[in-house]
Amino acid sequence: MTTHSLEARIQRLEDRAALHELIGRYGVAMDDRNLDAFPVLFTDDCVIRSQDGVMNAAGLRVITELFRGRFKVLGPSNHVSHDKLLTFSDTDPNHATGLVLSHAEMQRKGQPMLAAMRYHDKYRRDDGVWKFEERLLTFFYYVATAEYLDAFGEGISTRMRAYDEHRAADWPESLATWKQYHGG
């Protein structure tokens, strides 16, 4: 077991707390439609993607415009992050990765919707401040609230219902561990 100095251990705790706050500030910025917060959240070269390909933007200016367009079809929202699994680089103290389990309640095109998401993140300390370097959104479901219960009964092919055409969910059925467990 590697032992670290008290100072290094305290720094890791401070870094972990800063990343938790960053993740929380992202949700607040989304819900408040606060585009002015983006330079504090994202690196200048940040990449935002979704597994379904709907979101794909690189660079702070392009990401800001992406969200400006998304906000036009969204009404009020409430983003809630749950567990945060953070891993710090062994070789570079300014880099970390994370898996963030999350839910969102929102209106899209006037319809109340629910989403369960996982954010696959890369973080970078930029001028002493932790920011998102990359975010990949994956969905377990994204459905109208009236269809919530039905979406689970029909399986993977219909749990993504935010768009005109129903789509397959990103997980868990596609995960190697899921397939192995279920003999697939």
The 8 nearest C-alpha neighbors of each residue, nearest first, counted from 0:
[[1, 2, 3, 4, 89, 8, 7, 5],
 [2, 0, 3, 4, 89, 8, 7, 5],
 [1, 3, 0, 4, 5, 8, 7, 6],
 [4, 2, 7, 8, 5, 1, 6, 0],
 [3, 5, 7, 6, 8, 2, 9, 10],
 [4, 6, 8, 7, 9, 3, 10, 2],
 [5, 7, 9, 4, 8, 10, 3, 11],
 [8, 6, 10, 4, 9, 5, 3, 11],
 [7, 9, 5, 11, 10, 6, 4, 3],
 [10, 8, 12, 6, 11, 7, 5, 13],
 [9, 11, 13, 7, 8, 12, 14, 6],
 [12, 10, 14, 8, 9, 13, 15, 7],
 [13, 11, 15, 9, 10, 14, 16, 8],
 [12, 14, 10, 16, 11, 15, 17, 9],
 [15, 13, 11, 17, 12, 16, 10, 18],
 [14, 16, 12, 18, 13, 17, 11, 19],
 [17, 15, 19, 13, 14, 18, 12, 20],
 [18, 16, 14, 20, 15, 19, 13, 21],
 [17, 19, 21, 15, 20, 16, 22, 14],
 [20, 18, 16, 22, 17, 21, 15, 23],
 [19, 21, 23, 17, 18, 22, 24, 16],
 [22, 20, 18, 24, 23, 19, 17, 25],
 [21, 23, 25, 19, 20, 24, 18, 26],
 [22, 24, 20, 26, 25, 21, 19, 27],
 [23, 25, 27, 21, 26, 22, 20, 28],
 [24, 26, 28, 22, 23, 27, 29, 21],
 [27, 25, 29, 78, 23, 24, 28, 30],
 [26, 28, 24, 30, 29, 25, 31, 23],
 [27, 29, 33, 25, 31, 26, 30, 32],
 [30, 28, 32, 26, 27, 31, 25, 33],
 [29, 31, 27, 76, 32, 28, 77, 26],
 [30, 32, 28, 33, 29, 27, 76, 26],
 [33, 31, 29, 30, 28, 34, 70, 27],
 [32, 34, 28, 31, 35, 36, 29, 37],
 [33, 35, 36, 37, 32, 63, 28, 67],
 [36, 34, 33, 37, 38, 39, 28, 32],
 [37, 35, 34, 39, 33, 38, 28, 40],
 [36, 38, 40, 39, 34, 35, 41, 63],
 [39, 37, 40, 41, 36, 42, 35, 59],
 [40, 38, 37, 36, 41, 130, 42, 128],
 [41, 39, 37, 130, 38, 131, 36, 21],
 [42, 40, 131, 130, 38, 37, 45, 39],
 [41, 43, 45, 44, 132, 130, 131, 59],
 [42, 44, 59, 58, 45, 41, 38, 60],
 [45, 43, 58, 42, 59, 57, 46, 132],
 [44, 46, 132, 42, 58, 133, 43, 57],
 [45, 47, 57, 133, 56, 58, 134, 132],
 [48, 46, 134, 56, 55, 133, 135, 57],
 [49, 47, 55, 135, 54, 134, 136, 56],
 [48, 50, 136, 54, 135, 52, 51, 137],
 [49, 51, 137, 52, 136, 48, 135, 169],
 [50, 52, 49, 53, 169, 137, 54, 48],
 [53, 51, 49, 54, 50, 55, 48, 136],
 [54, 52, 51, 49, 55, 48, 50, 56],
 [55, 53, 48, 49, 52, 56, 47, 65],
 [56, 54, 48, 47, 52, 53, 49, 57],
 [55, 57, 47, 62, 46, 61, 48, 54],
 [58, 56, 46, 45, 61, 62, 44, 47],
 [57, 59, 44, 45, 61, 43, 60, 62],
 [58, 60, 43, 62, 61, 63, 45, 44],
 [59, 61, 63, 62, 58, 64, 43, 57],
 [60, 62, 64, 63, 58, 59, 56, 65],
 [63, 61, 65, 59, 64, 56, 60, 58],
 [62, 64, 60, 66, 61, 65, 59, 67],
 [65, 63, 67, 61, 62, 66, 68, 60],
 [66, 64, 62, 68, 63, 67, 61, 69],
 [65, 67, 69, 68, 63, 64, 70, 62],
 [66, 68, 64, 70, 65, 69, 63, 71],
 [69, 67, 66, 65, 71, 70, 64, 72],
 [70, 68, 66, 71, 67, 72, 65, 73],
 [69, 71, 73, 67, 72, 68, 66, 32],
 [70, 72, 68, 69, 73, 67, 74, 66],
 [73, 71, 108, 70, 107, 69, 74, 68],
 [74, 72, 107, 70, 106, 71, 108, 69],
 [73, 75, 106, 107, 76, 105, 109, 72],
 [76, 74, 105, 106, 73, 30, 77, 104],
 [77, 75, 105, 30, 104, 74, 78, 106],
 [76, 78, 104, 103, 30, 105, 79, 75],
 [79, 77, 103, 26, 102, 76, 104, 80],
 [80, 78, 102, 101, 103, 77, 81, 26],
 [81, 79, 101, 100, 102, 78, 82, 99],
 [80, 82, 100, 101, 79, 83, 99, 102],
 [83, 81, 100, 99, 84, 80, 101, 98],
 [82, 84, 99, 98, 85, 81, 100, 97],
 [83, 85, 98, 97, 99, 82, 86, 96],
 [86, 84, 97, 96, 83, 87, 98, 95],
 [87, 85, 96, 95, 97, 88, 84, 98],
 [88, 86, 95, 89, 94, 96, 85, 92],
 [87, 89, 91, 90, 95, 94, 92, 86],
 [90, 88, 91, 87, 92, 94, 86, 95],
 [89, 91, 88, 92, 94, 87, 93, 95],
 [90, 92, 93, 88, 94, 89, 87, 95],
 [93, 91, 94, 88, 90, 87, 89, 95],
 [92, 94, 124, 91, 123, 95, 88, 125],
 [95, 93, 123, 88, 92, 122, 91, 87],
 [94, 96, 87, 122, 88, 86, 121, 123],
 [97, 95, 121, 86, 120, 122, 85, 87],
 [98, 96, 85, 120, 84, 119, 86, 99],
 [97, 99, 119, 84, 118, 83, 120, 100],
 [100, 98, 83, 118, 117, 82, 101, 97],
 [101, 99, 117, 81, 82, 80, 116, 83],
 [100, 102, 80, 116, 81, 79, 117, 115],
 [103, 101, 115, 79, 114, 116, 78, 80],
 [104, 102, 78, 114, 77, 113, 79, 105],
 [105, 103, 113, 77, 76, 112, 78, 114],
 [106, 104, 76, 112, 75, 111, 77, 103],
 [105, 107, 111, 74, 110, 73, 109, 112],
 [108, 106, 73, 110, 109, 72, 74, 105],
 [107, 109, 72, 110, 73, 106, 74, 111],
 [110, 108, 107, 106, 111, 74, 73, 72],
 [109, 111, 106, 107, 108, 112, 143, 105],
 [112, 110, 106, 105, 143, 144, 107, 109],
 [111, 113, 143, 144, 105, 142, 106, 104],
 [114, 112, 104, 142, 141, 103, 144, 143],
 [115, 113, 141, 103, 140, 102, 116, 142],
 [116, 114, 102, 139, 140, 138, 101, 103],
 [117, 115, 138, 101, 137, 102, 139, 100],
 [116, 118, 100, 137, 99, 136, 101, 119],
 [117, 119, 136, 99, 135, 98, 120, 134],
 [118, 120, 98, 135, 134, 97, 117, 136],
 [121, 119, 134, 97, 96, 133, 118, 98],
 [120, 122, 96, 133, 132, 95, 131, 97],
 [123, 121, 131, 132, 95, 130, 94, 96],
 [124, 122, 94, 93, 130, 129, 132, 125],
 [123, 125, 129, 93, 128, 127, 130, 126],
 [124, 126, 128, 127, 123, 129, 130, 42],
 [127, 125, 128, 124, 129, 123, 93, 130],
 [126, 128, 125, 124, 129, 93, 123, 130],
 [129, 127, 124, 125, 126, 130, 123, 39],
 [128, 130, 124, 123, 125, 18, 122, 17],
 [131, 129, 41, 40, 123, 122, 42, 124],
 [130, 132, 122, 41, 133, 40, 42, 121],
 [131, 133, 45, 122, 121, 42, 123, 130],
 [132, 134, 46, 121, 45, 131, 120, 47],
 [135, 133, 120, 47, 119, 118, 48, 136],
 [134, 136, 48, 119, 49, 118, 47, 120],
 [137, 135, 49, 118, 117, 50, 48, 134],
 [138, 136, 117, 50, 116, 169, 49, 118],
 [137, 139, 116, 140, 169, 115, 168, 117],
 [138, 140, 115, 168, 170, 116, 169, 171],
 [141, 139, 158, 159, 138, 114, 115, 168],
 [140, 142, 114, 159, 160, 161, 113, 158],
 [143, 141, 160, 112, 113, 161, 147, 140],
 [142, 144, 112, 146, 145, 111, 113, 147],
 [143, 145, 112, 147, 146, 111, 113, 142],
 [144, 146, 143, 147, 148, 142, 111, 112],
 [147, 145, 143, 149, 144, 148, 150, 142],
 [146, 148, 144, 150, 149, 145, 142, 143],
 [147, 149, 150, 146, 151, 152, 145, 144],
 [150, 148, 152, 146, 151, 147, 153, 145],
 [151, 149, 158, 147, 148, 152, 153, 146],
 [152, 150, 149, 153, 154, 148, 158, 147],
 [153, 151, 149, 150, 154, 148, 155, 157],
 [152, 154, 151, 150, 157, 149, 155, 156],
 [155, 153, 156, 151, 152, 157, 150, 158],
 [154, 156, 167, 168, 157, 158, 153, 172],
 [155, 157, 167, 154, 166, 158, 168, 153],
 [156, 158, 165, 166, 159, 167, 155, 150],
 [157, 159, 140, 150, 168, 155, 160, 167],
 [160, 158, 166, 141, 140, 157, 168, 165],
 [159, 161, 165, 142, 162, 141, 158, 166],
 [162, 160, 141, 142, 159, 163, 143, 165],
 [161, 163, 164, 160, 165, 159, 166, 141],
 [162, 164, 165, 161, 160, 166, 159, 108],
 [163, 165, 162, 166, 160, 161, 159, 157],
 [166, 164, 160, 157, 159, 163, 162, 167],
 [167, 165, 159, 157, 156, 164, 168, 160],
 [166, 168, 156, 155, 157, 159, 158, 169],
 [167, 169, 155, 139, 158, 159, 170, 138],
 [168, 170, 138, 137, 139, 167, 173, 171],
 [171, 169, 172, 173, 139, 168, 174, 138],
 [170, 172, 174, 173, 177, 169, 139, 168],
 [171, 173, 170, 174, 177, 178, 155, 169],
 [174, 172, 170, 171, 175, 169, 178, 177],
 [175, 173, 177, 171, 176, 172, 170, 178],
 [174, 176, 178, 177, 179, 173, 172, 180],
 [175, 177, 179, 174, 178, 180, 181, 173],
 [178, 176, 180, 174, 175, 179, 172, 181],
 [179, 177, 183, 175, 181, 176, 180, 182],
 [178, 180, 182, 176, 177, 181, 183, 175],
 [181, 179, 177, 178, 182, 176, 183, 175],
 [182, 180, 178, 179, 183, 177, 176, 172],
 [183, 181, 179, 180, 178, 177, 176, 175],
 [182, 178, 181, 179, 180, 177, 175, 172]]
